Amino acid sequence: MAITASMVKELRDSTGAGMMDAKRALTENDGDMEAAVDWLRTKGLAKAAKKSGRTAAEGLVAVKVEGGHGVAVEVNSETDFVGKNADFQKMVAGIADVAVAVAVSDIDALKAADMGGKSVEQTVTDAVAVIGENMSVRRMATVDGDTVVSYVHNAAAPGMGKIGVLVAMTGGDDAFGKQVAMHIAAVNPASLSEDDLDPAVVEKEKQVQMDIARESGKPEQVIEKMIVGRMKKYMSEVTLLNQSFVVNPDLTVGDAAKEVGATITGFVRLEVGEGIEVVKEDFAAEVAKAAKG
């Protein structure tokens, strides 16, 4: 029987399965809609897809370094409890291994990469059906350098936790790189230096500071001098090399690097759930919602 687009759409709408899964289910069952639904349920695909609407803001960040190449990957789940699950941790570690081995450059390439005979995305979908929570491979980032050092804050297992940091540098040693990585985890700089900051962000901050200064009623020429100082302070707060080093607050990170003969060339910091808006519900609302199915 010929499988039409309308049949695929109908099955997708009724089960929440992905387009390719719905098409395969219909093909495997000769267009029989009920049999296709049962096939999807048997495979766990309908169940997994229907969970995809839930907010997944927990999970783990895994970091992996091989030579001068480092990768950080964020894999989300709905609850922190799943982040402590050994099977989930094994899957996240495996995804990080794939990211380093295949040297993928973006999240779509990572999702499509082979992981033991399945794509990473399919592996996660299968895990959703088993574990029973929505999950997603949300973000990845890479750094390259002569030396790449990793650090995990609040580690749940080796190489993975709530915050993952990678630091690339030339010169120095792993001990100094670890200190810088811990600084980055704690302070969360916006960029390496002034040159790496988004010009639009800098301009917006400058305008905000000018508006604040004008509220004082001072002349424009005075305001311009005030802005120079305020923007210098802003840069010292948001750029890594200009920040006061947490290990030795008397030095900036850049000055500390010079003292040990190191040049920091890049960094990555991923924190679980960063930027995800989670809708809070009170307990009564949650119970009412669950009662309605």
C-alpha positions as CSV (number, residue, x, y, z in Angstrom):
1,M,0.0,0.0,0.0
2,A,1.3,3.5,-0.9
3,I,2.1,5.6,2.2
4,T,0.9,9.2,1.7
5,A,2.0,12.4,3.4
6,S,-1.5,12.8,4.9
7,M,-1.3,9.3,6.5
8,V,2.1,10.2,8.0
9,K,0.7,13.5,9.3
10,E,-2.3,11.7,10.9
11,L,-0.1,9.2,12.6
12,R,2.3,11.9,13.8
13,D,-0.6,14.0,15.2
14,S,-2.1,11.0,17.1
15,T,1.1,9.7,18.6
16,G,3.6,12.6,18.6
17,A,6.2,10.4,16.8
18,G,8.7,11.9,14.5
19,M,8.1,12.0,10.8
20,M,10.5,9.3,9.8
21,D,9.4,7.1,12.6
22,A,5.7,7.5,11.6
23,K,6.5,6.8,8.0
24,R,8.5,3.6,8.9
25,A,5.7,2.4,11.2
26,L,3.2,2.7,8.3
27,T,5.5,1.1,5.9
28,E,6.2,-1.8,8.3
29,N,2.5,-2.3,8.8
30,D,1.3,-1.8,5.2
31,G,-0.5,1.4,6.0
32,D,-2.6,0.0,8.8
33,M,-3.0,2.9,11.1
34,E,-3.9,1.0,14.3
35,A,-1.1,-1.5,13.7
36,A,1.3,1.4,13.1
37,V,0.3,3.0,16.5
38,D,0.9,-0.3,18.2
39,W,4.3,-0.6,16.4
40,L,5.3,2.8,17.7
41,R,4.2,2.0,21.2
42,T,6.1,-1.3,21.1
43,K,9.3,0.5,20.0
44,G,8.7,3.2,22.7
45,L,8.7,5.9,20.0
46,A,5.3,7.3,20.6
47,K,5.9,7.5,24.3
48,A,9.3,9.2,23.8
49,A,7.9,11.7,21.3
50,K,5.0,12.7,23.6
51,K,7.4,13.5,26.3
52,S,9.3,15.9,24.1
53,G,7.0,18.8,25.1
54,R,8.2,18.7,28.7
55,T,10.9,21.1,29.8
56,A,14.3,19.4,30.2
57,A,16.4,21.8,32.2
58,E,18.4,19.4,34.3
59,G,21.0,16.9,33.2
60,L,24.8,16.9,32.8
61,V,27.6,18.6,31.0
62,A,30.4,16.3,29.9
63,V,33.9,17.4,29.0
64,K,36.5,15.4,27.0
65,V,40.0,16.3,25.9
66,E,42.2,14.5,23.5
67,G,45.5,16.1,22.7
68,G,44.9,19.7,21.9
69,H,41.2,19.3,21.2
70,G,38.5,19.6,23.8
71,V,34.7,19.2,23.6
72,A,32.0,20.1,26.1
73,V,28.5,18.6,25.6
74,E,25.3,19.4,27.5
75,V,22.6,16.7,27.6
76,N,19.4,17.6,29.4
77,S,16.8,15.7,31.3
78,E,13.7,16.7,33.2
79,T,14.9,16.0,36.7
80,D,18.2,16.1,38.6
81,F,17.5,12.5,39.7
82,V,18.1,11.3,36.1
83,G,21.4,13.1,36.1
84,K,22.5,10.6,38.9
85,N,21.3,7.6,36.9
86,A,24.3,5.4,35.9
87,D,22.7,4.6,32.5
88,F,22.2,8.3,31.8
89,Q,25.8,9.1,32.8
90,K,27.1,6.3,30.6
91,M,25.1,7.6,27.6
92,V,26.4,11.2,28.2
93,A,30.0,10.0,28.5
94,G,29.5,8.0,25.2
95,I,28.2,11.1,23.5
96,A,31.2,13.1,24.6
97,D,33.5,10.3,23.3
98,V,31.8,10.5,19.9
99,A,32.1,14.3,19.8
100,V,35.8,14.1,20.3
101,A,36.5,11.0,18.1
102,V,34.5,12.3,15.1
103,A,35.6,15.9,15.7
104,V,32.1,17.3,15.0
105,S,31.8,21.0,14.8
106,D,28.2,21.7,15.6
107,I,25.2,20.1,17.5
108,D,23.4,18.9,14.3
109,A,26.5,17.0,13.2
110,L,26.8,15.5,16.7
111,K,23.2,14.3,16.7
112,A,23.7,12.7,13.3
113,A,27.0,11.0,14.3
114,D,27.2,7.2,14.7
115,M,27.1,5.9,18.3
116,G,27.3,2.1,18.3
117,G,25.3,1.6,15.1
118,K,22.7,4.3,15.8
119,S,22.8,8.0,15.5
120,V,23.4,10.0,18.8
121,E,19.9,11.4,18.4
122,Q,18.3,7.9,18.1
123,T,20.3,6.7,21.1
124,V,18.8,9.5,23.2
125,T,15.3,8.8,21.8
126,D,15.7,5.2,22.9
127,A,16.8,6.2,26.3
128,V,13.8,8.5,26.7
129,A,11.6,5.4,26.2
130,V,13.5,3.4,28.8
131,I,14.1,6.0,31.5
132,G,10.8,7.8,31.0
133,E,11.8,11.4,30.8
134,N,12.3,13.9,28.0
135,M,16.0,14.3,27.1
136,S,17.9,16.2,24.6
137,V,21.4,16.9,23.4
138,R,21.2,20.7,23.7
139,R,24.6,22.2,23.1
140,M,28.2,21.5,22.4
141,A,31.3,23.6,22.1
142,T,34.9,23.0,21.3
143,V,38.3,24.6,21.8
144,D,41.7,23.8,20.3
145,G,45.2,24.8,21.5
146,D,48.7,23.6,22.3
147,T,47.3,22.7,25.8
148,V,43.6,22.1,26.6
149,V,42.7,21.7,30.3
150,S,39.2,20.6,31.5
151,Y,37.4,21.1,34.8
152,V,34.0,20.0,36.1
153,H,32.2,21.7,38.9
154,N,29.8,19.7,41.1
155,A,31.0,16.5,39.4
156,A,28.4,13.7,39.3
157,A,30.8,11.3,37.7
158,P,34.3,11.5,36.2
159,G,34.3,14.2,33.5
160,M,30.7,15.3,33.9
161,G,28.7,17.6,36.2
162,K,26.6,20.8,36.4
163,I,29.3,23.1,34.9
164,G,32.0,22.1,32.4
165,V,34.9,24.3,31.5
166,L,37.7,24.0,28.9
167,V,40.7,26.2,28.7
168,A,43.1,26.4,25.7
169,M,46.5,28.0,26.1
170,T,50.1,28.0,25.1
171,G,52.8,27.7,27.7
172,G,52.1,27.3,31.4
173,D,51.1,24.0,32.8
174,D,48.1,21.9,33.6
175,A,48.0,23.2,37.2
176,F,47.7,26.8,36.1
177,G,45.1,25.8,33.4
178,K,43.1,24.1,36.1
179,Q,43.1,27.3,38.3
180,V,41.9,29.4,35.3
181,A,39.2,26.8,34.6
182,M,38.0,27.0,38.2
183,H,38.0,30.8,37.9
184,I,35.9,30.6,34.8
185,A,33.4,28.2,36.5
186,A,33.0,30.6,39.4
187,V,33.0,34.0,37.7
188,N,31.5,33.2,34.3
189,P,33.3,35.7,32.0
190,A,31.4,36.8,28.9
191,S,34.5,36.7,26.6
192,L,38.3,36.2,26.6
193,S,39.1,39.8,26.0
194,E,37.6,43.1,24.8
195,D,38.3,42.1,21.2
196,D,36.0,39.1,21.6
197,L,33.0,40.9,23.0
198,D,30.0,41.5,20.8
199,P,30.2,45.1,19.6
200,A,26.4,45.5,20.0
201,V,26.7,44.4,23.7
202,V,29.5,46.9,24.3
203,E,27.5,49.7,22.7
204,K,24.4,48.9,24.6
205,E,26.3,49.0,27.9
206,K,27.9,52.3,26.9
207,Q,24.5,53.8,26.2
208,V,23.1,52.5,29.5
209,Q,26.0,54.1,31.4
210,M,25.6,57.3,29.5
211,D,21.9,57.5,30.4
212,I,22.8,56.8,34.0
213,A,25.5,59.5,34.0
214,R,23.1,62.1,32.4
215,E,20.7,61.6,35.2
216,S,23.3,63.4,37.4
217,G,22.9,66.5,35.3
218,K,26.6,66.9,34.6
219,P,27.9,68.5,31.4
220,E,28.5,66.2,28.4
221,Q,32.3,66.7,28.5
222,V,32.3,65.4,32.1
223,I,30.0,62.6,31.2
224,E,32.4,61.4,28.4
225,K,35.2,61.2,31.0
226,M,33.0,59.3,33.4
227,I,32.0,56.8,30.7
228,V,35.7,56.0,29.9
229,G,36.2,54.9,33.6
230,R,32.9,53.0,33.7
231,M,33.5,51.1,30.6
232,K,37.0,50.2,31.8
233,K,35.4,48.8,35.0
234,Y,32.8,46.9,32.9
235,M,35.6,45.3,30.9
236,S,37.3,44.2,34.1
237,E,34.1,42.5,35.1
238,V,33.1,40.6,31.9
239,T,36.4,39.8,30.1
240,L,38.5,36.9,31.4
241,L,41.9,38.4,30.9
242,N,40.9,41.6,32.7
243,Q,39.1,40.0,35.7
244,S,40.7,39.8,39.1
245,F,42.1,36.3,39.5
246,V,40.2,34.4,42.2
247,V,43.4,32.6,43.1
248,N,45.3,35.9,43.6
249,P,43.0,38.9,43.6
250,D,46.0,41.2,43.4
251,L,46.5,40.1,39.8
252,T,44.3,40.0,36.7
253,V,44.0,36.6,35.0
254,G,46.0,38.0,32.1
255,D,48.8,39.2,34.4
256,A,48.8,35.8,36.2
257,A,49.2,34.1,32.9
258,K,52.2,36.2,32.0
259,E,53.9,35.4,35.3
260,V,53.8,31.7,34.5
261,G,54.7,32.2,30.8
262,A,51.2,31.2,29.5
263,T,48.9,32.7,26.9
264,I,45.2,31.9,27.3
265,T,43.9,31.5,23.7
266,G,40.3,30.4,24.4
267,F,37.8,28.9,26.8
268,V,34.4,27.2,26.9
269,R,31.9,27.2,29.8
270,L,28.7,25.3,29.7
271,E,26.3,25.2,32.6
272,V,23.3,22.8,32.7
273,G,20.0,24.5,31.9
274,E,21.6,27.9,31.3
275,G,19.1,30.1,29.5
276,I,16.2,27.7,29.7
277,E,13.1,29.2,31.1
278,V,11.4,26.8,33.5
279,V,7.8,27.5,34.3
280,K,7.2,27.0,38.1
281,E,3.9,25.5,39.2
282,D,2.6,25.2,42.8
283,F,2.0,21.7,44.1
284,A,-1.8,22.0,43.8
285,A,-1.5,23.0,40.2
286,E,0.8,20.1,39.5
287,V,-1.7,17.6,41.1
288,A,-4.6,19.1,39.1
289,K,-2.6,18.9,35.9
290,A,-1.7,15.3,36.6
291,A,-5.3,14.4,37.4
292,K,-6.4,15.7,34.0
293,G,-3.9,13.4,32.3
